[in-house]
Amino acid sequence: RSNPSLFSNVPSKIIIPQILEYLVRQYAEPKSPASVSSLSGLLCNIMKSNTDSGHANDFIRCVITSLQIIDQKESNQRPSVAKEETITVSFFNKNGPLWRLKLLEASASSDCAYKEILLASAKSMVEMPSSSTPLALLASLVDSHYQLEPPDKAAVQLEKRIFLATSSIIHFAMHQISLSRQNDMVNEETIFSRLAPLLVLRRIPRSYYRTVHKALPSNKETRDIMLDLGSFLSNTLKAHASKNDQSNLAKEEKKLLAELAGHCLPFSIDLNQESCCTPDANESSPVSLFENICKRPFSETLKTLREGPEKLQLKSEMIHNIYEAKAALYAVSHYVPLAPDEDDGEALLNVASFVFEVLNYQTGLVCGTSMGLSELFRKETMMLQSGCAHFLAVSMDSFSYRRANTIVEAEPTPLVEDLGCPEISNEGKTGNAYSVLEALSKVFHMLKSIITTSEIGWETLYHELYSFPRNIIEERRTKIRFSPSSRMAMLNSIVMLSQGSRSEDGRLDWLASNILPTLVDWASKGPVDDSIRHPLCIAASLQVIYTLLARCGSFGWLSISNNISETDFVCCALQCALTAFNTSEGDGPTVNVLRLAALKVILTVIALNQANEKCERGLKGYLSPIEIQKAMSALHGAANVDENPEVRRIANQILPYLQLSC
């Protein structure tokens, strides 16, 4: 071990399999002996010695082949034993990070060593496209938590090595892409070789690509290869839109391409950096997700929706634009959780404005055209609206997570409408007009405003940074009205977020503290009507309240804002839900939806409140005796004669709590 270079002359296929077999056997034991650490360190030194001597490919190929043989032997010996992870993944999880640190540490002999080991792993992925082993190796060799640090000597050297490795991976992947796509055949035989270079790019962390983005203004070679990548992604997504191949293979490739656009490309062009580009740089060719992938299909889609497909004579190209817009929106949704707070958020505001306008579009069949084309346009527009709701869910989830990690105690205020975080301001700021964090804050507050007022100012939606053609149909200084269906979609996006989010990191508690009091207050302020408090919007808001409370599992989130007590919130929520349950506004199906949502809220609020040992049994102190009697009468009727069995079931669960209060 003291002189690992001695092993560089020993054929890898002789020594490495024996080391691997011993390590794998010991990893399976409950307690590994001290020799495991020593032998793992020896293997790490052999790796570095091979890399320094130009044998990285031989080393990686030998490791992968040896582990595959060991894995196969284990599977043959115990075929019925279920394993949480394969021997290969377990081995790489333990050793890959050690190899990465060895090649990135300051004393590493070469700045290119890390590049060589990543390239060798990437080549193995292309050579064995149907094997998961090279992918597991590459995943273990990159640091998904790496962040660009303030420049000091060590950070600059680390960034340089990561930049060299990442730019080399991009060059390698683009070359392999050109080789694997010499024809347009997509079938089960060719799909793995077509996807392998894309999976290589996908496995490199977004933070690694940021080192490449930093070099775009000054490094022509880097700019050229990123232009190639951006053009490939844009052109291939356009080709998918034109063909509209509905096969599973084509769908998977299109999804992966959109993810890569959000993962690899800078989101927008930083004008300050763009002005520093070298004279040879092609200024007319942008390198950004927004410019390359989003701007044209978003603009063309808005034009079609605003002027009306009937007036423009619906054509297949308009539907192709919607196909592209869906993929572009998916790419942005992939980017948002990965974006650093300080990234430029101007383009993100533009995407949000596009999303709000598309959600407000009323879909329907197009007159004066073929039924097939008209139905396809309606279907694809509805799917785009689903993508818009998904974008809002992702944006709120990301904003909630960011804010949950910077929670500070708020000053008490008696006004319910003042609850929640204030919008993050960008006043007095130099540089980018909006950061990502500021843009997400603005989107969050725009959404709350639209939900609770059903309108938003023209200047707010079509702001001064707006990149698409403005909607000249709407007059300036007017309020843009939003339909009940669009507001329902926004509320459903919160439900979508609540159901899929992880509550243990605090984001759901933050979201609950900043949205639930607002919704309860809004829904309680007046009777159900056909405008601001449309019955379906009230039902959707009650569904949000129910879902968030159920996912949070307590009223602990109230302590975040420190603005409203549990008693006050329980009173407001119960009164709001009981009012909604007793409403007669709307048609039969609408009333049924509203009543069911109200009962879910009542049961959840009571269950969480009664779970608190400090609270008295029943609802005394939350509802007056008259309110309790009215509620019991209504719930007895629902429990006995309501046509919806779910309503009858929940009403029967609530009644015992009310009876305790009498």
C-alpha positions as CSV (number, residue, x, y, z in Angstrom):
1,R,0.0,0.0,0.0
2,S,2.9,2.4,0.7
3,N,3.8,2.3,-3.0
4,P,0.7,1.7,-5.0
5,S,2.4,2.5,-8.3
6,L,3.8,-1.0,-8.1
7,F,0.4,-2.3,-8.8
8,S,0.0,-0.1,-12.0
9,N,2.1,-2.6,-13.9
10,V,0.2,-5.6,-12.6
11,P,-2.7,-6.4,-15.0
12,S,-5.9,-5.2,-13.6
13,K,-7.7,-8.4,-14.3
14,I,-5.4,-10.3,-11.9
15,I,-5.4,-8.3,-8.7
16,I,-8.7,-6.3,-8.8
17,P,-11.1,-9.2,-8.9
18,Q,-9.5,-10.7,-5.8
19,I,-9.7,-7.4,-3.9
20,L,-13.4,-6.9,-5.0
21,E,-14.4,-10.4,-4.0
22,Y,-13.0,-10.0,-0.6
23,L,-14.5,-6.6,0.0
24,V,-17.9,-7.7,-1.2
25,R,-17.9,-10.7,1.1
26,Q,-16.9,-8.6,4.1
27,Y,-19.5,-5.9,3.3
28,A,-22.1,-8.5,3.7
29,E,-21.0,-9.2,7.3
30,P,-22.7,-7.4,10.2
31,K,-19.3,-6.1,11.4
32,S,-16.5,-5.7,8.9
33,P,-12.9,-6.2,10.1
34,A,-10.2,-3.5,10.1
35,S,-8.7,-5.1,7.0
36,V,-11.7,-3.9,4.9
37,S,-10.7,-0.3,5.4
38,S,-7.1,-1.0,4.5
39,L,-8.0,-2.9,1.4
40,S,-10.5,-0.3,0.4
41,G,-7.8,2.3,0.7
42,L,-5.4,0.2,-1.3
43,L,-8.0,-0.2,-4.1
44,C,-8.4,3.6,-4.1
45,N,-4.7,4.1,-4.5
46,I,-4.7,1.5,-7.3
47,M,-7.5,3.4,-9.0
48,K,-5.5,6.7,-8.8
49,S,-2.3,5.0,-10.0
50,N,-4.1,3.5,-13.0
51,T,-5.7,6.9,-13.8
52,D,-2.4,8.8,-13.6
53,S,-0.8,6.2,-15.9
54,G,-3.5,6.4,-18.5
55,H,-5.2,3.1,-17.7
56,A,-8.5,4.5,-16.3
57,N,-10.5,2.7,-19.0
58,D,-8.8,-0.7,-18.2
59,F,-9.4,-0.2,-14.4
60,I,-13.1,0.8,-14.8
61,R,-13.8,-2.0,-17.3
62,C,-12.2,-4.6,-14.9
63,V,-14.1,-3.3,-11.9
64,I,-17.5,-3.4,-13.7
65,T,-16.9,-6.9,-15.2
66,S,-15.7,-8.3,-11.9
67,L,-18.7,-6.9,-10.0
68,Q,-21.1,-8.2,-12.6
69,I,-19.6,-11.7,-12.2
70,I,-19.9,-11.5,-8.4
71,D,-23.4,-10.2,-8.6
72,Q,-24.4,-13.0,-10.9
73,K,-22.9,-15.7,-8.7
74,E,-24.8,-14.3,-5.7
75,S,-28.0,-14.3,-7.6
76,N,-27.5,-17.9,-8.7
77,Q,-26.7,-19.1,-5.2
78,R,-29.7,-17.3,-3.6
79,P,-32.2,-16.6,-6.3
80,S,-35.2,-16.2,-3.9
81,V,-33.6,-13.7,-1.5
82,A,-34.9,-10.2,-2.0
83,K,-32.2,-7.5,-1.8
84,E,-32.8,-3.8,-1.1
85,E,-29.8,-3.0,-3.3
86,T,-27.5,-5.1,-5.5
87,I,-23.9,-5.9,-4.6
88,T,-22.8,-3.5,-7.3
89,V,-24.7,-0.5,-5.9
90,S,-23.6,-1.3,-2.4
91,F,-19.9,-1.5,-3.4
92,F,-20.0,1.7,-5.4
93,N,-21.8,3.6,-2.6
94,K,-19.0,2.8,-0.3
95,N,-16.0,3.2,-2.7
96,G,-17.1,5.7,-5.3
97,P,-17.1,8.8,-3.0
98,L,-13.6,7.8,-1.8
99,W,-12.3,7.7,-5.4
100,R,-13.9,11.0,-6.2
101,L,-12.3,12.7,-3.1
102,K,-8.9,11.2,-4.0
103,L,-9.0,12.7,-7.5
104,L,-10.4,16.1,-6.5
105,E,-8.3,16.7,-3.4
106,A,-5.6,19.4,-3.7
107,S,-2.7,17.0,-3.7
108,A,-4.0,15.1,-6.7
109,S,-1.3,14.9,-9.3
110,S,-3.3,16.1,-12.3
111,D,-6.2,18.4,-12.9
112,C,-7.4,15.9,-15.6
113,A,-7.5,12.8,-13.4
114,Y,-11.1,13.3,-12.3
115,K,-12.1,13.9,-15.9
116,E,-10.4,10.6,-17.0
117,I,-12.3,8.4,-14.4
118,L,-15.7,10.0,-15.3
119,L,-15.0,9.5,-19.0
120,A,-14.1,5.9,-18.5
121,S,-17.3,5.4,-16.6
122,A,-19.3,7.1,-19.3
123,K,-17.7,5.0,-22.0
124,S,-18.7,1.9,-20.1
125,M,-22.3,3.1,-20.1
126,V,-22.3,3.5,-23.8
127,E,-20.5,0.1,-24.3
128,M,-23.0,-1.7,-22.0
129,P,-26.2,0.4,-22.5
130,S,-28.6,-2.2,-21.1
131,S,-26.5,-2.7,-17.9
132,S,-27.2,-0.7,-14.7
133,T,-23.7,-1.2,-13.3
134,P,-21.9,1.6,-15.2
135,L,-24.7,4.0,-14.3
136,A,-24.4,3.1,-10.6
137,L,-20.6,3.7,-10.9
138,L,-21.0,7.1,-12.5
139,A,-23.6,8.1,-9.9
140,S,-21.2,7.3,-7.1
141,L,-18.4,9.3,-8.7
142,V,-20.2,12.6,-8.8
143,D,-21.2,14.9,-5.9
144,S,-24.9,15.8,-6.1
145,H,-24.4,18.2,-3.2
146,Y,-21.5,20.2,-4.8
147,Q,-22.1,23.9,-4.8
148,L,-20.0,26.7,-6.3
149,E,-18.0,28.3,-3.5
150,P,-16.6,31.8,-3.1
151,P,-13.2,31.9,-4.9
152,D,-10.2,30.8,-2.9
153,K,-7.3,28.7,-4.0
154,A,-8.9,25.4,-3.1
155,A,-12.3,26.2,-4.4
156,V,-10.9,27.5,-7.7
157,Q,-8.9,24.3,-8.2
158,L,-11.9,22.1,-7.3
159,E,-14.1,24.1,-9.7
160,K,-11.5,23.8,-12.5
161,R,-11.4,20.0,-12.2
162,I,-15.2,19.7,-12.2
163,F,-15.4,22.0,-15.2
164,L,-12.8,19.9,-17.1
165,A,-14.7,16.7,-16.3
166,T,-18.1,18.1,-17.1
167,S,-17.2,19.7,-20.4
168,S,-15.4,16.5,-21.5
169,I,-18.5,14.5,-20.7
170,I,-20.6,16.9,-22.8
171,H,-18.2,16.5,-25.7
172,F,-18.2,12.7,-25.4
173,A,-22.0,12.5,-25.1
174,M,-22.5,14.8,-28.2
175,H,-20.1,12.6,-30.2
176,Q,-22.0,9.5,-29.2
177,I,-25.3,11.1,-30.0
178,S,-24.2,11.8,-33.5
179,L,-23.1,8.2,-33.9
180,S,-26.2,6.6,-32.4
181,R,-28.7,8.8,-34.4
182,Q,-27.5,8.3,-37.9
183,N,-31.0,7.0,-38.7
184,D,-34.4,7.8,-37.2
185,M,-35.2,4.2,-36.2
186,V,-36.5,3.9,-32.7
187,N,-37.2,0.4,-31.6
188,E,-36.3,-2.0,-28.7
189,E,-33.0,-2.9,-30.4
190,T,-31.7,0.6,-30.8
191,I,-33.4,2.4,-27.8
192,F,-30.7,1.6,-25.3
193,S,-27.8,2.9,-27.5
194,R,-29.9,6.0,-28.3
195,L,-30.6,6.7,-24.7
196,A,-27.2,5.9,-23.2
197,P,-25.5,9.2,-24.1
198,L,-28.5,11.1,-22.7
199,L,-28.4,9.1,-19.5
200,V,-24.7,10.0,-19.1
201,L,-25.6,13.7,-19.3
202,R,-28.6,13.2,-17.0
203,R,-26.4,11.6,-14.3
204,I,-24.1,14.6,-14.0
205,P,-25.4,17.0,-11.3
206,R,-26.9,20.3,-12.3
207,S,-24.3,22.1,-10.1
208,Y,-21.5,20.6,-12.3
209,Y,-23.1,22.2,-15.3
210,R,-23.1,25.5,-13.6
211,T,-19.3,25.5,-13.8
212,V,-19.7,25.2,-17.6
213,H,-22.3,27.9,-17.7
214,K,-19.8,30.3,-16.0
215,A,-17.4,29.7,-18.8
216,L,-19.8,30.5,-21.6
217,P,-19.0,34.2,-22.0
218,S,-15.2,33.7,-22.2
219,N,-14.6,30.2,-23.6
220,K,-15.6,29.7,-27.2
221,E,-15.1,26.0,-27.2
222,T,-17.4,25.6,-24.3
223,R,-20.0,27.9,-25.9
224,D,-19.8,25.9,-29.1
225,I,-20.5,22.6,-27.5
226,M,-23.3,24.0,-25.4
227,L,-24.8,25.5,-28.6
228,D,-24.6,22.0,-30.1
229,L,-26.3,20.5,-27.1
230,G,-29.0,23.2,-27.0
231,S,-29.7,22.8,-30.8
232,F,-29.8,19.1,-30.5
233,L,-32.4,19.2,-27.7
234,S,-34.5,21.9,-29.4
235,N,-34.5,20.2,-32.8
236,T,-35.2,16.7,-31.4
237,L,-38.1,18.0,-29.4
238,K,-39.4,19.7,-32.5
239,A,-39.1,16.4,-34.4
240,H,-41.0,14.6,-31.7
241,A,-43.8,17.3,-31.9
242,S,-44.0,16.9,-35.6
243,K,-44.3,13.1,-35.6
244,N,-46.4,12.8,-32.4
245,D,-45.3,9.2,-32.0
246,Q,-47.4,7.8,-29.1
247,S,-45.3,4.7,-28.5
248,N,-43.9,4.2,-25.1
249,L,-40.3,4.4,-26.4
250,A,-40.9,7.7,-28.0
251,K,-42.6,9.1,-24.9
252,E,-39.7,8.0,-22.7
253,E,-37.2,9.6,-25.0
254,K,-39.2,12.9,-25.2
255,K,-39.4,13.0,-21.4
256,L,-35.7,12.4,-21.0
257,L,-34.9,15.1,-23.6
258,A,-37.1,17.6,-21.7
259,E,-35.4,16.7,-18.4
260,L,-32.0,17.3,-20.0
261,A,-33.1,20.7,-21.2
262,G,-34.0,21.7,-17.7
263,H,-30.9,19.9,-16.3
264,C,-28.0,20.9,-18.6
265,L,-28.8,24.3,-20.1
266,P,-28.6,27.6,-18.3
267,F,-32.2,28.7,-17.7
268,S,-31.9,32.2,-19.2
269,I,-29.3,34.4,-20.8
270,D,-27.6,36.7,-18.3
271,L,-27.3,39.9,-20.2
272,N,-24.3,41.0,-18.2
273,Q,-22.4,37.9,-19.1
274,E,-23.7,37.9,-22.7
275,S,-22.1,41.3,-23.3
276,C,-18.7,39.9,-22.3
277,C,-18.7,37.2,-24.9
278,T,-15.8,37.0,-27.2
279,P,-16.1,38.6,-30.7
280,D,-16.1,35.2,-32.3
281,A,-19.2,34.0,-30.3
282,N,-22.3,33.7,-32.3
283,E,-24.5,36.3,-30.7
284,S,-27.6,35.3,-32.7
285,S,-27.5,31.8,-31.2
286,P,-28.6,31.8,-27.5
287,V,-27.6,29.1,-25.1
288,S,-30.5,28.8,-22.6
289,L,-33.5,26.8,-21.8
290,F,-35.8,29.8,-22.1
291,E,-34.5,31.0,-25.5
292,N,-33.8,27.7,-27.1
293,I,-36.8,25.6,-25.9
294,C,-39.5,27.8,-24.4
295,K,-39.9,31.2,-26.1
296,R,-41.1,30.3,-29.6
297,P,-43.6,27.6,-28.7
298,F,-44.9,29.6,-25.8
299,S,-45.3,32.7,-28.0
300,E,-47.0,30.8,-30.8
301,T,-49.4,29.0,-28.4
302,L,-50.4,32.3,-26.8
303,K,-51.1,33.8,-30.3
304,T,-53.4,30.8,-31.1
305,L,-55.3,30.9,-27.8
306,R,-55.7,34.7,-27.9
307,E,-56.9,35.2,-31.5
308,G,-58.8,32.0,-31.5
309,P,-58.2,28.9,-33.5
310,E,-61.3,29.6,-35.6
311,K,-60.1,33.0,-36.7
312,L,-56.6,31.6,-37.5
313,Q,-58.0,28.5,-39.2
314,L,-56.8,25.7,-37.1
315,K,-53.8,23.9,-38.6
316,S,-51.7,21.0,-37.5
317,E,-48.7,23.4,-36.9
318,M,-50.7,25.0,-34.0
319,I,-51.1,21.6,-32.3
320,H,-47.4,20.9,-32.9
321,N,-46.7,24.2,-31.0
322,I,-48.7,22.9,-28.1
323,Y,-46.8,19.7,-28.1
324,E,-43.5,21.7,-27.9
325,A,-45.0,23.9,-25.2
326,K,-45.9,20.9,-23.1
327,A,-42.3,19.6,-23.3
328,A,-40.8,23.0,-22.6
329,L,-43.0,23.5,-19.5
330,Y,-42.0,20.1,-18.3
331,A,-38.3,21.1,-18.7
332,V,-38.9,24.3,-16.7
333,S,-40.6,22.2,-14.0
334,H,-37.6,20.0,-13.8
335,Y,-35.3,23.1,-13.5
336,V,-37.1,24.9,-10.7
337,P,-36.2,22.6,-7.7
338,L,-32.5,22.6,-8.9
339,A,-32.2,26.4,-9.3
340,P,-30.1,28.3,-6.8
341,D,-31.9,31.2,-5.0
342,E,-29.7,33.8,-6.6
343,D,-30.1,32.7,-10.2
344,D,-31.8,35.1,-12.7
345,G,-35.6,34.8,-12.1
346,E,-36.8,37.1,-14.9
347,A,-37.5,34.3,-17.3
348,L,-39.3,32.3,-14.6
349,L,-41.8,35.2,-14.2
350,N,-42.4,35.0,-17.9
351,V,-43.1,31.3,-17.7
352,A,-45.5,32.0,-14.8
353,S,-47.4,34.6,-16.8
354,F,-47.7,32.1,-19.7
355,V,-49.0,29.5,-17.2
356,F,-51.7,31.8,-15.7
357,E,-52.9,32.9,-19.1
358,V,-53.2,29.3,-20.4
359,L,-55.0,28.2,-17.3
360,N,-57.6,31.0,-17.9
361,Y,-58.3,29.8,-21.5
362,Q,-61.7,28.1,-21.9
363,T,-61.3,24.9,-23.9
364,G,-63.9,23.8,-26.4
365,L,-64.4,22.4,-29.8
366,V,-63.3,24.6,-32.7
367,C,-65.9,25.5,-35.3
368,G,-65.2,25.5,-39.0
369,T,-62.7,22.7,-38.9
370,S,-62.6,18.9,-39.0
371,M,-64.0,17.2,-35.9
372,G,-60.8,15.1,-35.5
373,L,-58.5,18.2,-35.6
374,S,-60.8,20.2,-33.3
375,E,-61.0,17.4,-30.7
376,L,-57.2,16.9,-30.8
377,F,-56.7,20.7,-30.2
378,R,-59.1,20.6,-27.3
379,K,-57.4,17.5,-25.8
380,E,-53.9,18.9,-26.2
381,T,-54.8,22.3,-24.7
382,M,-56.3,20.6,-21.7
383,M,-53.1,18.5,-21.3
384,L,-51.1,21.7,-21.5
385,Q,-53.3,23.2,-18.7
386,S,-52.5,20.1,-16.7
387,G,-48.8,20.8,-17.2
388,C,-49.4,24.4,-16.1
389,A,-51.0,23.1,-12.8
390,H,-48.0,20.8,-12.4
391,F,-45.6,23.8,-12.8
392,L,-47.5,25.7,-10.1
393,A,-47.3,22.8,-7.8
394,V,-43.5,22.4,-8.4
395,S,-43.0,26.2,-7.9
396,M,-44.9,26.3,-4.6
397,D,-43.2,23.1,-3.4
398,S,-39.8,24.6,-4.2
399,F,-40.6,28.0,-2.6
400,S,-42.0,26.3,0.5
401,Y,-38.9,24.2,0.9
402,R,-36.6,27.3,0.5
403,R,-38.7,29.3,3.0
404,A,-39.0,26.5,5.5
405,N,-35.2,26.5,5.8
406,T,-35.1,30.2,6.6
407,I,-38.0,30.5,9.0
408,V,-37.8,33.3,11.5
409,E,-40.4,34.2,14.2
410,A,-43.0,36.7,12.9
411,E,-44.3,39.7,14.7
412,P,-47.9,39.1,16.0
413,T,-50.7,40.8,14.1
414,P,-54.4,40.6,14.8
415,L,-55.4,40.6,11.2
416,V,-56.1,37.3,9.6
417,E,-55.6,38.7,6.1
418,D,-52.0,39.8,7.1
419,L,-51.0,36.2,7.8
420,G,-48.3,34.5,5.8
421,C,-45.0,35.7,4.4
422,P,-44.8,39.1,2.8
423,E,-43.8,39.1,-0.9
424,I,-40.0,39.2,-1.2
425,S,-39.1,42.5,-2.7
426,N,-36.4,43.3,-5.2
427,E,-36.4,47.0,-4.6
428,G,-33.0,48.7,-4.3
429,K,-31.3,45.6,-5.8
430,T,-28.6,45.7,-8.4
431,G,-27.9,43.0,-11.0
432,N,-30.7,40.7,-12.1
433,A,-34.2,42.4,-11.8
434,Y,-35.5,39.3,-10.0
435,S,-33.7,36.4,-8.4
436,V,-35.2,32.9,-8.6
437,L,-36.3,33.2,-4.9
438,E,-38.0,36.6,-5.6
439,A,-39.7,35.2,-8.7
440,L,-41.0,32.2,-6.8
441,S,-42.3,34.5,-4.1
442,K,-44.1,36.7,-6.7
443,V,-45.7,33.6,-8.3
444,F,-46.9,32.4,-4.9
445,H,-48.5,35.7,-4.1
446,M,-50.0,36.1,-7.6
447,L,-51.6,32.7,-7.2
448,K,-53.1,33.5,-3.8
449,S,-54.4,36.8,-5.1
450,I,-56.1,35.2,-8.1
451,I,-57.7,32.4,-6.0
452,T,-59.2,34.9,-3.4
453,T,-60.1,37.8,-5.7
454,S,-60.7,36.0,-9.0
455,E,-58.7,38.8,-10.8
456,I,-55.2,40.3,-11.2
457,G,-53.9,43.6,-12.6
458,W,-52.9,43.8,-16.3
459,E,-49.5,45.2,-15.2
460,T,-48.9,42.3,-12.8
461,L,-49.5,39.6,-15.4
462,Y,-47.8,41.5,-18.3
463,H,-45.0,43.0,-16.3
464,E,-42.2,45.2,-17.6
465,L,-40.0,42.1,-18.0
466,Y,-42.5,40.2,-20.1
467,S,-40.8,38.4,-23.1
468,F,-43.9,37.3,-25.1
469,P,-46.2,39.4,-27.2
470,R,-48.5,41.2,-24.8
471,N,-52.2,40.6,-24.9
472,I,-53.5,43.7,-26.6
473,I,-57.1,42.5,-26.4
474,E,-57.0,43.3,-22.7
475,E,-56.8,47.1,-21.9
476,R,-54.1,48.4,-19.7
477,R,-54.9,49.3,-16.1
478,T,-57.8,46.8,-16.2
479,K,-58.2,43.8,-14.0
480,I,-58.0,40.4,-15.8
481,R,-60.7,38.1,-14.6
482,F,-60.1,34.5,-14.0
483,S,-62.7,31.8,-14.5
484,P,-63.8,29.4,-11.8
485,S,-62.2,26.5,-13.7
486,S,-58.8,28.2,-13.8
487,R,-58.9,29.0,-10.1
488,M,-59.9,25.4,-9.4
489,A,-56.9,24.2,-11.3
490,M,-54.7,26.5,-9.1
491,L,-56.2,25.1,-6.0
492,N,-55.8,21.6,-7.3
493,S,-52.1,22.3,-7.8
494,I,-51.8,22.9,-4.1
495,V,-53.6,19.5,-3.4
496,M,-51.2,17.9,-5.9
497,L,-48.2,19.4,-4.0
498,S,-49.6,18.4,-0.6
499,Q,-50.1,14.8,-1.6
500,G,-46.7,14.3,-3.1
501,S,-44.5,16.4,-0.7
502,R,-42.4,15.1,2.2
503,S,-43.6,16.6,5.4
504,E,-40.6,15.9,7.5
505,D,-38.5,18.7,6.0
506,G,-40.9,21.4,7.1
507,R,-42.1,22.6,3.7
508,L,-45.7,21.5,4.3
509,D,-45.9,23.2,7.7
510,W,-44.6,26.4,6.0
511,L,-47.1,26.1,3.2
512,A,-50.0,25.4,5.7
513,S,-49.1,28.5,7.8
514,N,-49.1,30.7,4.7
515,I,-52.1,29.4,2.8
516,L,-54.7,27.8,5.2
517,P,-55.6,31.0,7.2
518,T,-56.0,32.9,3.9
519,L,-58.3,30.3,2.4
520,V,-60.4,29.9,5.6
521,D,-60.7,33.7,5.8
522,W,-61.7,34.1,2.2
523,A,-64.2,31.3,2.1
524,S,-65.9,32.7,5.3
525,K,-66.2,36.3,4.2
526,G,-69.4,36.0,2.3
527,P,-72.1,33.7,0.9
528,V,-71.4,31.3,-2.0
529,D,-72.0,33.0,-5.4
530,D,-71.2,32.7,-9.1
531,S,-68.1,34.9,-9.0
532,I,-65.5,35.3,-6.3
533,R,-66.8,32.5,-4.0
534,H,-68.0,30.1,-6.7
535,P,-69.2,26.9,-5.1
536,L,-66.7,24.7,-7.0
537,C,-63.8,27.1,-5.9
538,I,-65.0,26.9,-2.3
539,A,-65.1,23.1,-2.6
540,A,-61.6,23.0,-4.1
541,S,-60.3,25.3,-1.3
542,L,-61.9,23.0,1.3
543,Q,-60.1,20.1,-0.4
544,V,-56.9,22.0,0.0
545,I,-57.6,22.6,3.7
546,Y,-58.4,19.0,4.3
547,T,-55.4,17.6,2.4
548,L,-52.9,19.9,4.1
549,L,-54.3,19.3,7.6
550,A,-54.3,15.6,7.0
551,R,-50.7,15.6,5.7
552,C,-49.4,17.9,8.4
553,G,-51.1,15.7,11.1
554,S,-51.4,18.4,13.7
555,F,-51.8,22.1,14.2
556,G,-48.1,22.5,14.9
557,W,-47.6,24.6,11.8
558,L,-49.5,27.4,13.6
559,S,-46.4,28.1,15.7
560,I,-44.5,29.1,12.6
561,S,-46.4,32.4,12.1
562,N,-47.3,32.9,15.7
563,N,-50.3,35.0,14.5
564,I,-53.3,32.9,15.2
565,S,-54.0,30.4,18.0
566,E,-55.2,26.9,17.6
567,T,-58.6,27.8,19.2
568,D,-59.1,30.7,16.8
569,F,-58.2,28.6,13.7
570,V,-60.4,25.7,14.8
571,C,-63.4,28.0,15.3
572,C,-62.9,29.7,11.9
573,A,-62.3,26.4,10.0
574,L,-65.4,24.7,11.6
575,Q,-67.7,27.7,10.9
576,C,-66.4,27.9,7.3
577,A,-67.0,24.2,6.6
578,L,-70.4,24.2,8.3
579,T,-71.5,27.2,6.2
580,A,-70.4,25.4,3.1
581,F,-72.1,22.2,4.1
582,N,-75.4,24.0,4.6
583,T,-75.3,25.9,1.3
584,S,-77.9,25.4,-1.4
585,E,-76.2,27.4,-4.1
586,G,-75.4,25.6,-7.3
587,D,-76.7,22.6,-9.1
588,G,-77.1,19.1,-7.6
589,P,-73.6,17.7,-8.5
590,T,-71.9,20.9,-7.4
591,V,-73.7,20.9,-4.0
592,N,-72.7,17.3,-3.5
593,V,-69.1,18.0,-4.1
594,L,-69.2,21.0,-1.8
595,R,-70.9,19.1,1.1
596,L,-68.5,16.2,0.9
597,A,-65.4,18.5,1.0
598,A,-66.9,20.4,3.9
599,L,-67.5,17.2,5.9
600,K,-63.9,16.1,5.3
601,V,-62.6,19.4,6.7
602,I,-65.0,19.1,9.8
603,L,-63.9,15.6,10.6
604,T,-60.2,16.3,10.1
605,V,-60.3,19.5,12.2
606,I,-62.1,17.7,15.0
607,A,-59.8,14.7,14.9
608,L,-56.6,16.8,15.1
609,N,-58.1,19.0,17.8
610,Q,-59.3,16.1,19.9
611,A,-55.9,14.4,19.6
612,N,-54.5,17.3,21.7
613,E,-54.6,16.1,25.3
614,K,-55.0,19.7,26.5
615,C,-58.3,20.1,24.7
616,E,-61.7,19.2,26.2
617,R,-63.8,16.5,24.7
618,G,-66.4,17.8,22.2
619,L,-66.6,21.2,20.6
620,K,-67.6,23.5,23.5
621,G,-65.7,26.7,23.2
622,Y,-65.5,26.4,19.4
623,L,-69.1,26.5,18.4
624,S,-72.1,28.1,20.3
625,P,-74.9,25.8,21.6
626,I,-77.1,27.0,18.8
627,E,-74.5,26.3,16.1
628,I,-74.0,22.8,17.6
629,Q,-77.7,22.1,17.5
630,K,-78.0,23.2,13.9
631,A,-75.0,21.2,12.9
632,M,-76.4,18.1,14.6
633,S,-79.7,18.5,12.9
634,A,-78.1,18.8,9.4
635,L,-75.7,15.9,10.0
636,H,-78.4,13.6,11.3
637,G,-80.3,14.2,8.0
638,A,-77.1,13.6,6.0
639,A,-76.3,10.5,7.9
640,N,-79.7,9.0,7.3
641,V,-80.9,10.1,3.8
642,D,-78.0,11.6,1.8
643,E,-77.6,9.8,-1.5
644,N,-73.8,9.8,-1.3
645,P,-72.6,6.9,0.9
646,E,-69.4,8.7,1.6
647,V,-71.3,11.7,3.0
648,R,-73.4,9.3,5.2
649,R,-70.2,7.6,6.5
650,I,-68.4,10.8,7.4
651,A,-71.5,12.4,8.9
652,N,-71.9,9.3,11.2
653,Q,-68.2,9.8,12.3
654,I,-68.7,13.4,13.2
655,L,-72.0,13.1,15.2
656,P,-70.5,11.5,18.3
657,Y,-68.2,14.6,18.8
658,L,-71.2,16.9,18.5
659,Q,-73.2,14.8,21.0
660,L,-70.4,15.2,23.5
661,S,-70.8,18.9,23.3
662,C,-74.6,18.9,24.2
